[in-house]
Amino acid sequence: MRLLFVEDDERIGEPTAAALGEAGHQVAWVTDGEEGLAEARSGAYGAILLDVMLPQLDGFDLASQLRREGVNTPIVYLTARGDLDDRVKGLDIGGDAYLVKPFELPELLATLRAVARRAESAGSSRLVFGDDRGQLDTRTRQAWWDGAEVGLTGREYELLETLALTPGRWFTRDELLDRVWGPDFMGEPRIVDVYVSYLRRKLADDAIHSVRGRGYRVP
């Protein structure tokens, strides 16, 4: 699962992000509420792990703003604020789970599995993009274009899914590198351009738009 982790304490953030990565998740770790809000708006994540006491914008306000804007990504609070009133508030404003620090990694992983199951059962697994010409099934990782199934490699699928999660949104090359190849990728940044060309050959030239200085998007 792609996870957005909003935590300002490096003593917690660094080992937790590393452990989640070792468990097979892709983790984007940010350290303040404003950056977390901007990143969460992309809709590119399977869940948001959210501290409450954050600089710039606290976790409760961040969660409230996302729900007002219609962003339904599951939110799991990871916070030292364990009072009953805080737990009730966090869940009432749109949180899906509430873990109090210190928490154990197995409990966090089980919580993520639970919210993923609920999210999957609540919504469709199909993404539609490209003026309704393209479809992705996020459960089976299958792709179709103009009604015909298209065979994609794992990396091609992940790049296309990242774009198709928010049709119309421009992604810079650096954003796509971070989300698809991971923050530790040390290769040539133009690998993104290469994979976009692969996708265009398999779908259509106009399936992915590009503008110099803005990046890539799907309509």
C-alpha positions, 0 to 999 in steps of 0.5 A, spaced: 500 500 500 502 507 498 502 510 505 502 518 507 505 518 513 505 525 517 509 525 523 514 531 525 518 527 530 524 524 527 525 519 533 518 516 531 518 517 524 524 514 521 524 507 524 516 507 523 517 509 516 523 504 515 519 498 518 513 499 514 517 499 508 520 493 510 513 490 511 512 492 503 509 498 503 511 504 500 511 510 504 512 518 503 514 521 510 512 528 511 513 532 517 508 538 518 501 539 517 501 543 511 505 539 507 501 533 509 494 536 507 497 538 500 500 531 499 493 528 501 489 532 496 493 528 491 488 522 492 494 517 491 495 514 497 491 507 500 491 510 507 494 516 511 498 515 518 497 522 521 500 525 528 495 530 531 500 535 534 503 537 528 507 544 526 503 548 521 496 545 521 494 540 527 492 533 525 485 534 527 484 540 522 488 536 517 483 531 517 477 535 517 479 539 511 480 533 507 473 530 509 470 537 507 474 537 500 471 530 499 478 526 500 476 519 503 482 516 503 482 512 510 486 516 516 489 512 522 491 517 527 498 515 531 498 520 536 500 521 544 493 524 545 490 518 548 484 521 552 477 519 550 475 526 548 481 526 543 479 519 540 472 520 540 473 527 536 478 524 531 473 518 529 467 523 529 471 528 524 472 522 519 478 518 522 478 510 521 482 508 526 486 511 532 492 508 535 495 511 541 503 512 542 507 508 543 504 503 539 506 496 536 508 495 529 504 488 528 498 492 531 499 498 526 500 493 520 493 489 522 490 496 523 492 498 516 489 491 513 483 492 516 482 499 513 484 497 507 479 491 507 473 496 509 475 501 503 476 496 498 469 493 500 466 500 500 468 502 493 469 500 486 476 497 484 475 500 477 479 507 475 477 510 469 481 515 465 483 518 458 476 521 457 473 514 459 477 510 454 482 507 459 480 503 465 484 500 471 482 494 476 486 496 482 485 489 485 487 485 479 492 490 476 489 489 469 488 495 464 484 496 458 484 501 453 478 502 448 475 496 451 481 491 449 486 489 455 493 491 455 499 487 458 503 492 462 509 490 466 509 492 474 512 499 473 508 501 467 502 499 471 504 503 477 506 509 473 499 509 470 495 508 476 499 514 479 496 518 474 489 515 473 488 516 481 487 523 479 486 525 472 487 532 470 492 533 475 499 534 473 505 530 476 512 533 475 518 528 473 520 528 480 513 527 483 513 520 479 520 518 481 518 519 488 511 515 488 513 510 483 520 508 483 521 510 491 525 516 494 531 512 494 532 511 487 538 513 484 538 512 477 537 517 471 531 521 472 529 521 465 527 513 466 520 517 467 520 519 460 522 512 457 516 509 461 511 514 459 513 512 452 512 505 453 505 506 455 503 511 449 505 505 445 501 500 448 495 505 449 495 511 445 499 517 443 494 522 447 493 517 453 498 521 457 499 529 456 505 532 457 508 539 457 515 542 458 515 545 465 509 542 468 510 534 467 505 529 465 497 527 466 492 523 464 485 526 461 
